[in-house]
Structures are given as C-alpha cells and as structure tokens.
Amino acid sequence: MKRFALVMLAAALILMTACSTSTNHETKHGTNHGTNHGEGGSKTGNAGHEAGGEHANAGAEVHTEAAWKLSEEQVQPNSDTTIDVQINDDNGKPVDNFDISHEKQMHLIVVSKDLSFFNHIHPEYKGNGRFEVKTRFPAAGEYKLIADYVPTGGSATNKSTWITVKGTAPDMKPIKPDQELVKSVDGVEATLAYEHLVAGTDLNLTFRMVDSKSKKPVTDLEPYLGAVGHVVIMSADAGEYLHVHPSDDKSKGPDAKFMTNFPQSGVYKVWGQFQRNGKTFIVPFVIDVP
Ligand SMILES: [Cu+2]
C-alpha cells in the first residue's frame, strides 16, 4: 500500500513537470527573410491529462522544431504573403508524417498583438516537413503566428513566431473582459457559459446559440473541421495558446461544449468558430479567469 502511494506521488510529480512545460516561449524578430526560428511551446494545454500515457513511451516521443520563412522581405499590409513553415525533428531532419487532427495536418492561427485580428488557416503540406500558405495581414504592426500540428508518433504540438508588417501600426485596442457574455454574429446570438471558472482545472465552456431574431434555439449547426465547432483561446498577452477539445462532436446546437484548462488566472480571449448554411462564423469573447 505504501509503495502504491509512492508510485502515485511520483506520477503526480511527473504530471506537474509536464504541465509546467506548457508555457510558450517565443523568439521575437522582424520580417527578416530566411531564418525565422519560432520556438513555440512544445505542448499544448492538454499536456496534463495526457501526460500519463505519453510518459509510458517517452523514449519514442517525437520532438519537433519549426523554422519560419516569409516570401516578402518587407511584409506590406493587404498584400499576398506566403508563409513557409519547415518542421524538423530535434536532429534537424525533416519530419515526414503528420497525423490528421480536426481534418487537417496543420492549423495556423494568426493574431495581431492586441488580439483584435484573428485568422485560422490551413497550410498545404508540400512534403519533407514543409507547409505553405498564402495570406494577407490587414494592417501594419506585429502578428503572432502559431502552427498547431501532431507529428506522427508525437503529441499535439504548437510552435509560434512573431512577424512585423511594415508601416505605421494602428493603436492597440485594449483587451477588456466582456461585461456580458452574449454576442450576435450572422443572425446567431451566442452566449458563453461555464461552471466554476477557475485556472488550473479542466472545465467546460459552452456556447449556447439561438436565432438573433426569433430567439429560437439553433439546431442546424454543420460540422466544422469534423466537430461541432473549433475554439481557440489565447492569453491577453498572446503568450499562451490553449488546446481545446470539443466535448460532444456530434452536436448541431443549440449547445456547443468544449473542454479546456486555463494554465493561470488572467484575461483570455476565446474565439468560437462554427458553421451554418455552408458559412463559417466566429464568435469572440474576452473573459477574466480567476
Ligand atoms: Cu484549423
């Protein structure tokens, strides 16, 4: 019995170590062509509850690095820019295989520094660890790029970098927690609900959707990326990128439930992406996590 307790204690310690590595570290740099090495956090926020399984085969775990390259030396607002992400293992060898997660091999999130701009795009896999996507940035200023992928044999990984778009940046908009967690977007009124909002524990976030006019529950959500929707959460300083799981993939509304774990208290922005009538829409909320 005593030995069992010791094993449990050891397991808890390993788990705690896994959690503490989920903080993102990133390098900051301009748009200098060529060698943009983003050092994003290696594990997403779900490291905790998956750590047990991962450590069982820790020897075989695939670790990766991302090298970023932009087609333009001086990225201009509103002009096409190709983002090139090269994923290598820690020996510098290209990673060949990526698991499909939420229907894609890579998800790329782009946010402005004040989180007022959000874009979720899907780079195309070109082979040999190289992904490519063409995009545009709406204004001058700093943007964070976050690549989210699962190298085959590894776990959910995110790597990030900062880029600067040339010109005079517009003033940063303050990121203030919403007083009321209700938003109307594209004829849908969405309310964000949660029980026991507190940092450091698994919790459900529920987007409850009704028709903006009739207030009737929305029951015709279409699957988006293989689930009821897709949720991205970042801390107000853009430092933390959280992994979020849909709790019920098959829901068509009015409730879309997701599970996450806020690593520490503070202000976070939450973007829920859903699809209805063949069109996707984004519902953003800013919340203060105690
Ligand atoms: Cu995606």
py3Dmol code that shows the C-alpha trace and the ligand (Angstrom):
import py3Dmol

protein = """\
ATOM      1  CA  MET A   1       0.000   0.000   0.000  1.00  0.00           C
ATOM      2  CA  LYS A   2       2.844   2.322   0.948  1.00  0.00           C
ATOM      3  CA  ARG A   3       4.657   1.525  -2.270  1.00  0.00           C
ATOM      4  CA  PHE A   4       1.497   2.262  -4.249  1.00  0.00           C
ATOM      5  CA  ALA A   5       1.265   5.691  -2.610  1.00  0.00           C
ATOM      6  CA  LEU A   6       4.883   6.416  -3.553  1.00  0.00           C
ATOM      7  CA  VAL A   7       4.246   5.431  -7.157  1.00  0.00           C
ATOM      8  CA  MET A   8       1.225   7.733  -7.229  1.00  0.00           C
ATOM      9  CA  LEU A   9       3.305  10.563  -5.790  1.00  0.00           C
ATOM     10  CA  ALA A  10       5.959  10.024  -8.446  1.00  0.00           C
ATOM     11  CA  ALA A  11       3.292  10.004 -11.142  1.00  0.00           C
ATOM     12  CA  ALA A  12       1.861  13.252  -9.797  1.00  0.00           C
ATOM     13  CA  LEU A  13       5.294  14.866  -9.855  1.00  0.00           C
ATOM     14  CA  ILE A  14       5.862  13.785 -13.464  1.00  0.00           C
ATOM     15  CA  LEU A  15       2.460  15.201 -14.339  1.00  0.00           C
ATOM     16  CA  MET A  16       3.273  18.513 -12.675  1.00  0.00           C
ATOM     17  CA  THR A  17       6.524  18.725 -14.615  1.00  0.00           C
ATOM     18  CA  ALA A  18       4.630  18.084 -17.841  1.00  0.00           C
ATOM     19  CA  CYS A  19       2.202  20.887 -17.030  1.00  0.00           C
ATOM     20  CA  SER A  20       4.914  23.396 -16.256  1.00  0.00           C
ATOM     21  CA  THR A  21       6.403  22.909 -19.731  1.00  0.00           C
ATOM     22  CA  SER A  22       3.207  24.039 -21.404  1.00  0.00           C
ATOM     23  CA  THR A  23       4.126  27.716 -21.191  1.00  0.00           C
ATOM     24  CA  ASN A  24       5.005  29.220 -24.527  1.00  0.00           C
ATOM     25  CA  HIS A  25       8.397  30.677 -25.178  1.00  0.00           C
ATOM     26  CA  GLU A  26       8.933  32.512 -28.348  1.00  0.00           C
ATOM     27  CA  THR A  27      11.575  34.428 -30.121  1.00  0.00           C
ATOM     28  CA  LYS A  28      10.806  37.882 -31.318  1.00  0.00           C
ATOM     29  CA  HIS A  29      12.099  39.180 -34.596  1.00  0.00           C
ATOM     30  CA  GLY A  30      11.210  41.309 -37.538  1.00  0.00           C
ATOM     31  CA  THR A  31      10.381  40.145 -41.008  1.00  0.00           C
ATOM     32  CA  ASN A  32      13.952  39.357 -41.932  1.00  0.00           C
ATOM     33  CA  HIS A  33      13.811  36.833 -44.672  1.00  0.00           C
ATOM     34  CA  GLY A  34      15.300  33.445 -44.157  1.00  0.00           C
ATOM     35  CA  THR A  35      15.971  32.299 -40.673  1.00  0.00           C
ATOM     36  CA  ASN A  36      12.929  32.888 -38.572  1.00  0.00           C
ATOM     37  CA  HIS A  37      13.083  30.166 -35.997  1.00  0.00           C
ATOM     38  CA  GLY A  38       9.975  30.150 -33.892  1.00  0.00           C
ATOM     39  CA  GLU A  39      10.323  28.437 -30.585  1.00  0.00           C
ATOM     40  CA  GLY A  40       6.788  27.908 -29.543  1.00  0.00           C
ATOM     41  CA  GLY A  41       5.642  25.931 -26.550  1.00  0.00           C
ATOM     42  CA  SER A  42       6.096  22.288 -27.307  1.00  0.00           C
ATOM     43  CA  LYS A  43       2.976  21.027 -25.628  1.00  0.00           C
ATOM     44  CA  THR A  44      -0.492  22.397 -25.680  1.00  0.00           C
ATOM     45  CA  GLY A  45      -2.619  22.943 -22.633  1.00  0.00           C
ATOM     46  CA  ASN A  46      -3.831  19.374 -22.526  1.00  0.00           C
ATOM     47  CA  ALA A  47      -0.405  18.089 -21.516  1.00  0.00           C
ATOM     48  CA  GLY A  48      -1.719  17.375 -18.055  1.00  0.00           C
ATOM     49  CA  HIS A  49      -4.347  14.790 -18.685  1.00  0.00           C
ATOM     50  CA  GLU A  50      -2.427  13.047 -21.417  1.00  0.00           C
ATOM     51  CA  ALA A  51       0.900  13.060 -19.659  1.00  0.00           C
ATOM     52  CA  GLY A  52       0.453   9.638 -18.113  1.00  0.00           C
ATOM     53  CA  GLY A  53       0.186   7.936 -21.493  1.00  0.00           C
ATOM     54  CA  GLU A  54       2.953   9.986 -23.037  1.00  0.00           C
ATOM     55  CA  HIS A  55       5.431   9.189 -20.351  1.00  0.00           C
ATOM     56  CA  ALA A  56       4.768   5.500 -20.715  1.00  0.00           C
ATOM     57  CA  ASN A  57       6.574   5.652 -24.080  1.00  0.00           C
ATOM     58  CA  ALA A  58       8.599   8.813 -23.519  1.00  0.00           C
ATOM     59  CA  GLY A  59      11.596   7.259 -25.290  1.00  0.00           C
ATOM     60  CA  ALA A  60       9.748   7.171 -28.594  1.00  0.00           C
ATOM     61  CA  GLU A  61       8.303  10.685 -28.348  1.00  0.00           C
ATOM     62  CA  VAL A  62       8.927  12.806 -31.439  1.00  0.00           C
ATOM     63  CA  HIS A  63      10.123  16.357 -30.688  1.00  0.00           C
ATOM     64  CA  THR A  64       9.971  18.967 -33.407  1.00  0.00           C
ATOM     65  CA  GLU A  65      11.149  22.467 -34.225  1.00  0.00           C
ATOM     66  CA  ALA A  66       9.604  24.948 -36.646  1.00  0.00           C
ATOM     67  CA  ALA A  67      11.552  27.247 -38.972  1.00  0.00           C
ATOM     68  CA  TRP A  68       9.539  30.097 -40.470  1.00  0.00           C
ATOM     69  CA  LYS A  69      10.098  31.846 -43.773  1.00  0.00           C
ATOM     70  CA  LEU A  70       8.121  34.623 -45.420  1.00  0.00           C
ATOM     71  CA  SER A  71       8.012  35.288 -49.149  1.00  0.00           C
ATOM     72  CA  GLU A  72       8.377  39.030 -48.625  1.00  0.00           C
ATOM     73  CA  GLU A  73      11.344  40.676 -47.008  1.00  0.00           C
ATOM     74  CA  GLN A  74       9.125  43.608 -46.071  1.00  0.00           C
ATOM     75  CA  VAL A  75       5.620  42.394 -45.475  1.00  0.00           C
ATOM     76  CA  GLN A  76       3.100  45.022 -46.550  1.00  0.00           C
ATOM     77  CA  PRO A  77      -0.453  45.326 -45.263  1.00  0.00           C
ATOM     78  CA  ASN A  78      -3.108  43.794 -47.536  1.00  0.00           C
ATOM     79  CA  SER A  79      -0.673  42.182 -49.912  1.00  0.00           C
ATOM     80  CA  ASP A  80      -0.166  38.486 -50.554  1.00  0.00           C
ATOM     81  CA  THR A  81       2.492  36.913 -48.391  1.00  0.00           C
ATOM     82  CA  THR A  82       3.452  33.254 -48.447  1.00  0.00           C
ATOM     83  CA  ILE A  83       4.246  31.702 -45.090  1.00  0.00           C
ATOM     84  CA  ASP A  84       6.542  28.720 -45.203  1.00  0.00           C
ATOM     85  CA  VAL A  85       6.859  26.507 -42.107  1.00  0.00           C
ATOM     86  CA  GLN A  86       9.502  23.799 -42.010  1.00  0.00           C
ATOM     87  CA  ILE A  87       9.070  21.164 -39.298  1.00  0.00           C
ATOM     88  CA  ASN A  88      12.215  19.270 -38.341  1.00  0.00           C
ATOM     89  CA  ASP A  89      12.965  16.837 -35.543  1.00  0.00           C
ATOM     90  CA  ASP A  90      15.489  17.764 -32.883  1.00  0.00           C
ATOM     91  CA  ASN A  91      18.281  16.328 -35.027  1.00  0.00           C
ATOM     92  CA  GLY A  92      17.390  18.821 -37.750  1.00  0.00           C
ATOM     93  CA  LYS A  93      15.884  16.172 -40.036  1.00  0.00           C
ATOM     94  CA  PRO A  94      12.584  16.977 -41.767  1.00  0.00           C
ATOM     95  CA  VAL A  95       9.570  15.322 -40.172  1.00  0.00           C
ATOM     96  CA  ASP A  96       7.740  13.328 -42.847  1.00  0.00           C
ATOM     97  CA  ASN A  97       4.448  12.311 -41.333  1.00  0.00           C
ATOM     98  CA  PHE A  98       1.781  14.270 -39.582  1.00  0.00           C
ATOM     99  CA  ASP A  99      -1.430  12.964 -38.071  1.00  0.00           C
ATOM    100  CA  ILE A 100      -4.668  14.447 -39.251  1.00  0.00           C
ATOM    101  CA  SER A 101      -6.242  16.374 -36.399  1.00  0.00           C
ATOM    102  CA  HIS A 102      -9.576  18.135 -36.885  1.00  0.00           C
ATOM    103  CA  GLU A 103      -9.373  17.125 -40.558  1.00  0.00           C
ATOM    104  CA  LYS A 104      -6.042  18.888 -41.199  1.00  0.00           C
ATOM    105  CA  GLN A 105      -2.331  18.168 -40.902  1.00  0.00           C
ATOM    106  CA  MET A 106      -1.636  21.707 -39.743  1.00  0.00           C
ATOM    107  CA  HIS A 107      -3.722  24.549 -38.392  1.00  0.00           C
ATOM    108  CA  LEU A 108      -2.204  28.013 -38.481  1.00  0.00           C
ATOM    109  CA  ILE A 109      -3.570  30.741 -36.249  1.00  0.00           C
ATOM    110  CA  VAL A 110      -2.650  34.363 -36.969  1.00  0.00           C
ATOM    111  CA  VAL A 111      -3.400  37.088 -34.414  1.00  0.00           C
ATOM    112  CA  SER A 112      -2.493  40.735 -34.137  1.00  0.00           C
ATOM    113  CA  LYS A 113      -0.677  41.713 -30.959  1.00  0.00           C
ATOM    114  CA  ASP A 114      -3.844  43.141 -29.381  1.00  0.00           C
ATOM    115  CA  LEU A 115      -5.792  40.021 -30.489  1.00  0.00           C
ATOM    116  CA  SER A 116      -8.273  42.202 -32.386  1.00  0.00           C
ATOM    117  CA  PHE A 117      -7.387  40.370 -35.610  1.00  0.00           C
ATOM    118  CA  PHE A 118      -7.804  36.589 -35.770  1.00  0.00           C
ATOM    119  CA  ASN A 119      -7.319  34.262 -38.697  1.00  0.00           C
ATOM    120  CA  HIS A 120      -7.393  30.461 -38.824  1.00  0.00           C
ATOM    121  CA  ILE A 121      -5.912  28.999 -41.994  1.00  0.00           C
ATOM    122  CA  HIS A 122      -4.649  25.639 -43.201  1.00  0.00           C
ATOM    123  CA  PRO A 123      -1.211  25.442 -44.797  1.00  0.00           C
ATOM    124  CA  GLU A 124      -0.808  22.844 -47.512  1.00  0.00           C
ATOM    125  CA  TYR A 125       1.636  20.025 -46.868  1.00  0.00           C
ATOM    126  CA  LYS A 126       4.336  20.042 -49.545  1.00  0.00           C
ATOM    127  CA  GLY A 127       6.228  17.017 -48.214  1.00  0.00           C
ATOM    128  CA  ASN A 128       9.568  16.806 -46.420  1.00  0.00           C
ATOM    129  CA  GLY A 129       8.216  18.641 -43.403  1.00  0.00           C
ATOM    130  CA  ARG A 130       7.320  21.765 -45.363  1.00  0.00           C
ATOM    131  CA  PHE A 131       3.979  23.541 -45.151  1.00  0.00           C
ATOM    132  CA  GLU A 132       2.963  26.570 -47.161  1.00  0.00           C
ATOM    133  CA  VAL A 133       0.087  29.025 -47.143  1.00  0.00           C
ATOM    134  CA  LYS A 134      -0.635  32.354 -48.786  1.00  0.00           C
ATOM    135  CA  THR A 135      -2.277  35.009 -46.658  1.00  0.00           C
ATOM    136  CA  ARG A 136      -2.660  38.745 -46.066  1.00  0.00           C
ATOM    137  CA  PHE A 137      -2.299  40.891 -42.989  1.00  0.00           C
ATOM    138  CA  PRO A 138      -4.851  43.684 -42.635  1.00  0.00           C
ATOM    139  CA  ALA A 139      -2.626  46.439 -41.193  1.00  0.00           C
ATOM    140  CA  ALA A 140       0.890  47.323 -40.095  1.00  0.00           C
ATOM    141  CA  GLY A 141       2.122  46.033 -36.754  1.00  0.00           C
ATOM    142  CA  GLU A 142       3.102  42.835 -35.010  1.00  0.00           C
ATOM    143  CA  TYR A 143       1.411  39.484 -35.545  1.00  0.00           C
ATOM    144  CA  LYS A 144       1.847  36.155 -33.879  1.00  0.00           C
ATOM    145  CA  LEU A 145       1.765  33.003 -35.998  1.00  0.00           C
ATOM    146  CA  ILE A 146       1.006  29.707 -34.277  1.00  0.00           C
ATOM    147  CA  ALA A 147       1.365  26.387 -36.080  1.00  0.00           C
ATOM    148  CA  ASP A 148      -0.645  23.586 -34.469  1.00  0.00           C
ATOM    149  CA  TYR A 149       0.104  20.005 -35.590  1.00  0.00           C
ATOM    150  CA  VAL A 150       0.658  16.429 -34.467  1.00  0.00           C
ATOM    151  CA  PRO A 151       3.863  14.799 -35.747  1.00  0.00           C
ATOM    152  CA  THR A 152       3.174  11.082 -36.199  1.00  0.00           C
ATOM    153  CA  GLY A 153       4.484   9.336 -33.112  1.00  0.00           C
ATOM    154  CA  GLY A 154       4.351  12.567 -31.131  1.00  0.00           C
ATOM    155  CA  SER A 155       1.663  14.605 -29.457  1.00  0.00           C
ATOM    156  CA  ALA A 156      -0.253  17.810 -30.155  1.00  0.00           C
ATOM    157  CA  THR A 157       2.368  20.499 -30.661  1.00  0.00           C
ATOM    158  CA  ASN A 158       2.281  24.222 -31.221  1.00  0.00           C
ATOM    159  CA  LYS A 159       5.150  26.409 -32.385  1.00  0.00           C
ATOM    160  CA  SER A 160       4.981  30.128 -32.805  1.00  0.00           C
ATOM    161  CA  THR A 161       6.798  33.173 -34.071  1.00  0.00           C
ATOM    162  CA  TRP A 162       6.234  36.928 -34.305  1.00  0.00           C
ATOM    163  CA  ILE A 163       6.387  38.916 -37.505  1.00  0.00           C
ATOM    164  CA  THR A 164       6.160  42.629 -38.227  1.00  0.00           C
ATOM    165  CA  VAL A 165       4.116  44.108 -41.040  1.00  0.00           C
ATOM    166  CA  LYS A 166       5.634  47.349 -42.331  1.00  0.00           C
ATOM    167  CA  GLY A 167       4.110  50.767 -41.879  1.00  0.00           C
ATOM    168  CA  THR A 168       2.594  52.754 -39.080  1.00  0.00           C
ATOM    169  CA  ALA A 169       0.723  50.383 -36.823  1.00  0.00           C
ATOM    170  CA  PRO A 170      -2.771  51.390 -35.694  1.00  0.00           C
ATOM    171  CA  ASP A 171      -3.181  51.960 -31.946  1.00  0.00           C
ATOM    172  CA  MET A 172      -3.505  48.755 -29.961  1.00  0.00           C
ATOM    173  CA  LYS A 173      -7.047  48.163 -28.811  1.00  0.00           C
ATOM    174  CA  PRO A 174      -7.297  47.408 -25.095  1.00  0.00           C
ATOM    175  CA  ILE A 175      -8.313  43.817 -24.324  1.00  0.00           C
ATOM    176  CA  LYS A 176     -11.119  44.221 -21.805  1.00  0.00           C
ATOM    177  CA  PRO A 177     -13.198  41.395 -20.353  1.00  0.00           C
ATOM    178  CA  ASP A 178     -16.768  41.392 -21.691  1.00  0.00           C
ATOM    179  CA  GLN A 179     -19.331  42.636 -19.179  1.00  0.00           C
ATOM    180  CA  GLU A 180     -21.967  40.431 -20.755  1.00  0.00           C
ATOM    181  CA  LEU A 181     -21.111  37.138 -22.418  1.00  0.00           C
ATOM    182  CA  VAL A 182     -23.594  37.493 -25.281  1.00  0.00           C
ATOM    183  CA  LYS A 183     -22.657  38.240 -28.913  1.00  0.00           C
ATOM    184  CA  SER A 184     -24.665  38.413 -32.095  1.00  0.00           C
ATOM    185  CA  VAL A 185     -22.906  37.279 -35.259  1.00  0.00           C
ATOM    186  CA  ASP A 186     -24.511  36.496 -38.629  1.00  0.00           C
ATOM    187  CA  GLY A 187     -28.014  36.125 -37.219  1.00  0.00           C
ATOM    188  CA  VAL A 188     -26.903  33.936 -34.338  1.00  0.00           C
ATOM    189  CA  GLU A 189     -26.938  35.095 -30.742  1.00  0.00           C
ATOM    190  CA  ALA A 190     -24.314  33.176 -28.799  1.00  0.00           C
ATOM    191  CA  THR A 191     -23.958  33.093 -25.031  1.00  0.00           C
ATOM    192  CA  LEU A 192     -20.825  31.779 -23.390  1.00  0.00           C
ATOM    193  CA  ALA A 193     -21.457  29.774 -20.225  1.00  0.00           C
ATOM    194  CA  TYR A 194     -19.196  27.842 -17.855  1.00  0.00           C
ATOM    195  CA  GLU A 195     -19.290  26.301 -14.432  1.00  0.00           C
ATOM    196  CA  HIS A 196     -16.588  27.081 -11.864  1.00  0.00           C
ATOM    197  CA  LEU A 197     -14.387  29.311 -13.979  1.00  0.00           C
ATOM    198  CA  VAL A 198     -11.012  28.965 -12.325  1.00  0.00           C
ATOM    199  CA  ALA A 199      -7.425  28.459 -13.511  1.00  0.00           C
ATOM    200  CA  GLY A 200      -5.679  25.116 -13.309  1.00  0.00           C
ATOM    201  CA  THR A 201      -8.618  22.768 -13.663  1.00  0.00           C
ATOM    202  CA  ASP A 202     -10.401  21.091 -16.567  1.00  0.00           C
ATOM    203  CA  LEU A 203     -13.622  22.878 -17.312  1.00  0.00           C
ATOM    204  CA  ASN A 204     -16.346  23.091 -19.918  1.00  0.00           C
ATOM    205  CA  LEU A 205     -17.076  26.195 -21.941  1.00  0.00           C
ATOM    206  CA  THR A 206     -20.499  26.126 -23.535  1.00  0.00           C
ATOM    207  CA  PHE A 207     -21.555  28.261 -26.486  1.00  0.00           C
ATOM    208  CA  ARG A 208     -25.370  28.373 -26.383  1.00  0.00           C
ATOM    209  CA  MET A 209     -26.847  29.581 -29.669  1.00  0.00           C
ATOM    210  CA  VAL A 210     -30.247  30.994 -30.522  1.00  0.00           C
ATOM    211  CA  ASP A 211     -31.549  32.793 -33.585  1.00  0.00           C
ATOM    212  CA  SER A 212     -30.928  36.547 -33.084  1.00  0.00           C
ATOM    213  CA  LYS A 213     -34.480  37.469 -34.132  1.00  0.00           C
ATOM    214  CA  SER A 214     -36.782  34.627 -33.116  1.00  0.00           C
ATOM    215  CA  LYS A 215     -34.640  33.602 -30.099  1.00  0.00           C
ATOM    216  CA  LYS A 216     -35.351  30.000 -31.077  1.00  0.00           C
ATOM    217  CA  PRO A 217     -32.551  27.526 -30.343  1.00  0.00           C
ATOM    218  CA  VAL A 218     -30.182  26.966 -33.265  1.00  0.00           C
ATOM    219  CA  THR A 219     -30.242  23.253 -34.125  1.00  0.00           C
ATOM    220  CA  ASP A 220     -28.741  23.272 -37.606  1.00  0.00           C
ATOM    221  CA  LEU A 221     -25.051  23.826 -36.965  1.00  0.00           C
ATOM    222  CA  GLU A 222     -22.955  21.965 -39.511  1.00  0.00           C
ATOM    223  CA  PRO A 223     -19.800  20.067 -38.655  1.00  0.00           C
ATOM    224  CA  TYR A 224     -16.764  22.303 -38.911  1.00  0.00           C
ATOM    225  CA  LEU A 225     -13.379  20.568 -39.096  1.00  0.00           C
ATOM    226  CA  GLY A 226     -15.030  17.319 -38.042  1.00  0.00           C
ATOM    227  CA  ALA A 227     -16.657  18.673 -34.908  1.00  0.00           C
ATOM    228  CA  VAL A 228     -19.451  20.955 -33.730  1.00  0.00           C
ATOM    229  CA  GLY A 229     -17.006  23.829 -33.903  1.00  0.00           C
ATOM    230  CA  HIS A 230     -13.453  24.889 -33.279  1.00  0.00           C
ATOM    231  CA  VAL A 231     -12.328  27.002 -30.339  1.00  0.00           C
ATOM    232  CA  VAL A 232      -9.050  28.853 -29.938  1.00  0.00           C
ATOM    233  CA  ILE A 233      -8.054  30.513 -26.661  1.00  0.00           C
ATOM    234  CA  MET A 234      -5.112  32.837 -26.036  1.00  0.00           C
ATOM    235  CA  SER A 235      -3.989  34.824 -23.033  1.00  0.00           C
ATOM    236  CA  ALA A 236      -4.291  38.609 -23.373  1.00  0.00           C
ATOM    237  CA  ASP A 237      -0.516  38.973 -23.839  1.00  0.00           C
ATOM    238  CA  ALA A 238      -0.660  36.371 -26.656  1.00  0.00           C
ATOM    239  CA  GLY A 239       1.804  34.264 -24.652  1.00  0.00           C
ATOM    240  CA  GLU A 240      -0.429  31.269 -24.012  1.00  0.00           C
ATOM    241  CA  TYR A 241      -2.163  29.296 -26.738  1.00  0.00           C
ATOM    242  CA  LEU A 242      -4.577  26.777 -25.280  1.00  0.00           C
ATOM    243  CA  HIS A 243      -5.647  23.471 -26.647  1.00  0.00           C
ATOM    244  CA  VAL A 244      -9.397  22.954 -26.621  1.00  0.00           C
ATOM    245  CA  HIS A 245     -11.373  19.742 -27.180  1.00  0.00           C
ATOM    246  CA  PRO A 246     -14.991  19.593 -28.245  1.00  0.00           C
ATOM    247  CA  SER A 247     -16.836  17.607 -25.554  1.00  0.00           C
ATOM    248  CA  ASP A 248     -19.559  16.455 -27.960  1.00  0.00           C
ATOM    249  CA  ASP A 249     -18.524  16.295 -31.628  1.00  0.00           C
ATOM    250  CA  LYS A 250     -21.972  15.434 -32.914  1.00  0.00           C
ATOM    251  CA  SER A 251     -23.969  18.349 -31.515  1.00  0.00           C
ATOM    252  CA  LYS A 252     -25.837  20.544 -34.020  1.00  0.00           C
ATOM    253  CA  GLY A 253     -26.726  23.110 -31.383  1.00  0.00           C
ATOM    254  CA  PRO A 254     -28.044  24.914 -29.515  1.00  0.00           C
ATOM    255  CA  ASP A 255     -25.158  23.929 -27.215  1.00  0.00           C
ATOM    256  CA  ALA A 256     -21.552  23.524 -28.330  1.00  0.00           C
ATOM    257  CA  LYS A 257     -19.433  22.314 -25.446  1.00  0.00           C
ATOM    258  CA  PHE A 258     -15.661  22.400 -25.237  1.00  0.00           C
ATOM    259  CA  MET A 259     -13.182  21.381 -22.597  1.00  0.00           C
ATOM    260  CA  THR A 260     -10.048  23.277 -21.698  1.00  0.00           C
ATOM    261  CA  ASN A 261      -7.760  24.130 -18.819  1.00  0.00           C
ATOM    262  CA  PHE A 262      -6.549  27.688 -18.197  1.00  0.00           C
ATOM    263  CA  PRO A 263      -2.927  27.423 -17.010  1.00  0.00           C
ATOM    264  CA  GLN A 264      -3.106  30.525 -14.817  1.00  0.00           C
ATOM    265  CA  SER A 265      -5.534  33.236 -13.837  1.00  0.00           C
ATOM    266  CA  GLY A 266      -5.795  36.288 -16.062  1.00  0.00           C
ATOM    267  CA  VAL A 267      -7.566  37.702 -19.096  1.00  0.00           C
ATOM    268  CA  TYR A 268      -8.076  35.410 -22.100  1.00  0.00           C
ATOM    269  CA  LYS A 269      -9.666  35.821 -25.499  1.00  0.00           C
ATOM    270  CA  VAL A 270     -11.822  32.969 -26.747  1.00  0.00           C
ATOM    271  CA  TRP A 271     -12.810  32.539 -30.410  1.00  0.00           C
ATOM    272  CA  GLY A 272     -15.530  30.048 -31.250  1.00  0.00           C
ATOM    273  CA  GLN A 273     -15.811  29.090 -34.921  1.00  0.00           C
ATOM    274  CA  PHE A 274     -18.971  27.450 -36.189  1.00  0.00           C
ATOM    275  CA  GLN A 275     -20.649  26.675 -39.472  1.00  0.00           C
ATOM    276  CA  ARG A 276     -24.242  27.134 -40.560  1.00  0.00           C
ATOM    277  CA  ASN A 277     -25.769  27.202 -44.054  1.00  0.00           C
ATOM    278  CA  GLY A 278     -22.340  26.471 -45.516  1.00  0.00           C
ATOM    279  CA  LYS A 279     -20.837  29.590 -43.977  1.00  0.00           C
ATOM    280  CA  THR A 280     -18.446  29.807 -41.044  1.00  0.00           C
ATOM    281  CA  PHE A 281     -18.727  32.498 -38.419  1.00  0.00           C
ATOM    282  CA  ILE A 282     -16.546  33.496 -35.475  1.00  0.00           C
ATOM    283  CA  VAL A 283     -17.814  34.453 -32.024  1.00  0.00           C
ATOM    284  CA  PRO A 284     -15.154  36.179 -29.873  1.00  0.00           C
ATOM    285  CA  PHE A 285     -15.298  36.668 -26.111  1.00  0.00           C
ATOM    286  CA  VAL A 286     -12.879  38.153 -23.598  1.00  0.00           C
ATOM    287  CA  ILE A 287     -13.042  36.610 -20.145  1.00  0.00           C
ATOM    288  CA  ASP A 288     -11.265  37.109 -16.859  1.00  0.00           C
ATOM    289  CA  VAL A 289     -10.263  33.773 -15.340  1.00  0.00           C
ATOM    290  CA  PRO A 290      -9.917  33.913 -11.529  1.00  0.00           C
TER     291      PRO A 290
END
"""
ligand_1 = """\
1
CU
Cu -7.616 24.602 -38.405
"""
view = py3Dmol.view(width=600, height=400)
view.addModel(protein, "pdb")
view.setStyle({"model": 0}, {"cartoon": {"style": "trace"}})
view.addModel(ligand_1, "xyz")
view.setStyle({"model": 1}, {"stick": {}})
view.zoomTo()
view.show()
